[in-house]
Amino acid sequence: MKKEEERRSFERVELPGVSVRYKVSKGLSVLKNYSQAETVINLSKSGIAFYMKQPANFGTPVEMKLSFPDGNDLLLKGKIRWKKNTNGSGNETTGVMFNPFGSKREYNSIKALEYLRAIKDQAINHPLKNSEED
């Protein structure tokens, strides 16, 4: 029996103690204030999954501040790729794909990419699932 095919290109990891504050684009502007800190479910160098209380649609730009237990903070930009209701809790599990990394204004910094590459050593790994069930 086939499971839903895994589409992620990079391994995702869980990092206990990581939180995210975010703000979403509303039309042509971005909300001024960041949200309260929300729990990060997992992340990779290409994206993040976290609990989001604010309604936002597929493709909506998001600015995020990730706070790590080692005291480091990252500023990242991305777009919402998927959302799932979380048992009526008011939160939605939200997947955001990061913008590319580089020197353009809309890109994320190379330093952020280097940090994301390095955090794998601190993580609880979740290998990519096979597309077929045994």
HELIX and SHEET records of a PDB file:
HELIX    1   1 ILE A  110  ALA A  118  1                                   9    
HELIX    2   2 ILE A  119  GLN A  122  5                                   4    
SHEET    1   A 2 ARG A  12  GLU A  14  0                                        
SHEET    2   A 2 ILE A 124  HIS A 126 -1                                        
SHEET    1   B 7 SER A  29  VAL A  30  0                                        
SHEET    2   B 7 SER A  19  LYS A  26 -1                                        
SHEET    3   B 7 GLU A  38  LEU A  43 -1                                        
SHEET    4   B 7 GLY A  47  MET A  52 -1                                        
SHEET    5   B 7 GLU A  92  PHE A  98 -1                                        
SHEET    6   B 7 ASP A  73  ASN A  85 -1                                        
SHEET    7   B 7 PRO A  61  SER A  67 -1                                        
END                                                                             
